[in-house]
């Protein structure tokens, strides 16, 4: 079983990847100015 710390790190990493995916999607749509990093 994973510890809570490992799960928290995994969740943070997952949320960062989600944010990056959204950013790339915005760039692909040509709306570069609508997201903040």
N, C-alpha and C positions, 0 to 999 in steps of 0.2 A: 504493500500500500504506500501511497505517496504521503509525504508529510505536508502539513498546511503550508509551510514555506515554499515547497516545490510547486504546490498547486497555485500559490499566489504568483510565483515567478512565471509559471506557464500561462496564467490568465493575463498577466501584464504583457508578456510576449505576444500572446494571441491578439490582444487589443491593439498593440503597436502594428502588428501585421495587418489587422483590419483597417487601421487608419491609413497605412501605406497603400493598401489596395484601393481605398476610396480616393486617395490623392491621385494615384495613377489613373483611376477611372475619370476623375475630373479633368486631368490633363488630356486624356484621350478625347474627351468631349470638348476640349478647347476652352474650358472655364478655369484657367489657372488661378485667377484672383479670388476664387470663392472659398478656398480652404486655407486654414492657418496651420502651420507646422510648429 
